[in-house]
Amino acid sequence: AQSVTQLDSQVPVFEEAPVELRCNYSSSVSVYLFWYVQYPNQGLQLLLKYLSGSTLVKGINGFEAEFNKSQTSFHLRKPSVHISDTAEYFCAVSSSFRGGYNKLIFGAGTRLAVHP
Amino acid sequence: DGGITQSPKYLFRKEGQNVTLSCEQNLNHDAMYWYRQDPGQGLRLIYYSQIVNDFQKGDIAEGYSVSREKKESFPLTVTSAQKNPTAFYLCASSMGTGREETQYFGPGTRLLVL
């Protein structure tokens, strides 16, 4: 069964500093990977996704992620964070489910706290 | 303006009571989903529906029920059999159910037990 591990439950960082949120997945088949952001008391918003092609994926709000097949990782990065980036970030992998349906398996989330 | 709406934003349940959470989408998506979110646990799938009049159990369906009578609507009922219903509930939809499909989320409903 596929799984997703987000290695840090919380990441504190100062404004304008770079940040990396780590995500590892387990899968024996080709993977589709997603990063979502959740602001307090809101739903999830897609940041970026990897389906195929270039291993460096650019998303919204200046975020990017790199798919590394050999290390089974999909880490999210931003070169300079803003206070407004304070949120919870979820990594997810698309997995085959019963009946031919495909579902998203989510990591436990990483809370990014940007301090002035 | 296309999107997913959930209501109410907050819902209070008394002991032994069934409550229904609303989810509506105007994205013309075929597939819809319900997730439960607990602190530090990510999202867990409750039910999903690939098409009208069809739905399937997810990973934690016990104590919940759904219906899909219209393409736009996928209400979730939290029954009295669900002993620990306090959580944040998120509805999502996608165009199809392929592995590459993006799921779009509503703003959520927070359910609290009195």
Boltz contact constraints between the chains, C-beta under 6 A:
constraints:
  - contact:
      token1: [A, 32]
      token2: [B, 99]
      max_distance: 6.0
  - contact:
      token1: [A, 32]
      token2: [B, 100]
      max_distance: 6.0
  - contact:
      token1: [A, 42]
      token2: [B, 107]
      max_distance: 6.0
  - contact:
      token1: [A, 43]
      token2: [B, 90]
      max_distance: 6.0
  - contact:
      token1: [A, 43]
      token2: [B, 105]
      max_distance: 6.0
  - contact:
      token1: [A, 43]
      token2: [B, 106]
      max_distance: 6.0
  - contact:
      token1: [A, 43]
      token2: [B, 107]
      max_distance: 6.0
  - contact:
      token1: [A, 43]
      token2: [B, 108]
      max_distance: 6.0
  - contact:
      token1: [A, 44]
      token2: [B, 105]
      max_distance: 6.0
  - contact:
      token1: [A, 46]
      token2: [B, 102]
      max_distance: 6.0
  - contact:
      token1: [A, 51]
      token2: [B, 100]
      max_distance: 6.0
  - contact:
      token1: [A, 94]
      token2: [B, 99]
      max_distance: 6.0
  - contact:
      token1: [A, 101]
      token2: [B, 97]
      max_distance: 6.0
  - contact:
      token1: [A, 102]
      token2: [B, 97]
      max_distance: 6.0
  - contact:
      token1: [A, 102]
      token2: [B, 99]
      max_distance: 6.0
  - contact:
      token1: [A, 103]
      token2: [B, 45]
      max_distance: 6.0
  - contact:
      token1: [A, 106]
      token2: [B, 42]
      max_distance: 6.0
  - contact:
      token1: [A, 106]
      token2: [B, 43]
      max_distance: 6.0
  - contact:
      token1: [A, 107]
      token2: [B, 42]
      max_distance: 6.0
  - contact:
      token1: [A, 108]
      token2: [B, 40]
      max_distance: 6.0
  - contact:
      token1: [A, 108]
      token2: [B, 42]
      max_distance: 6.0
  - contact:
      token1: [A, 109]
      token2: [B, 42]
      max_distance: 6.0
